[in-house]
């Protein structure tokens, strides 16, 4: 074990003058890092179905809900979910906001369109649960809670298996 005096002797002090005069060795290195994410059974299937233009969830026979995004465990009944179930790409706006802030926390410029994220209760799921997505094709301040909406999907060749395979939801009559 090193004592404090031994550690002091091993430390090389660098001054600002050393840095300014480039007497300090520096190496520019860009590592080749590759990342992988395991979606798991439920979310993996959900994303694969989105790529096909379908929304799938997991049904809980006890509380009669279809959980979207799917989960293998019902947080209401405290039991495993039972079976896969497809739901509609239509639903009802439960709540929404007109955001004057971009996703990077910068202000929306006067000539840009406001963002309108909403919680949407999809047809075929349980009561008062929803997914978060954007509303478009309507003036932001014309959106109302209770409006019926439908998913606008990206073209099949552009889908990659993410929630953004649904571009946004639009209001329907």
Secondary structure, DSSP 8 states (H G I E B T S, - for coil): ---HHHHHHH-----HHHHHTT-S---------------HHHHHHHHHHHHTT-EEEEEETTTTEEESS--SEETTTTEE--EEEEE-SEEEEEEE--BSB-TTS-B--TTS--B-EEEEEETTS-TT--EEEEEESS-GGG--TT-EEEEEE--GGG--SSGGGEEEEEE--
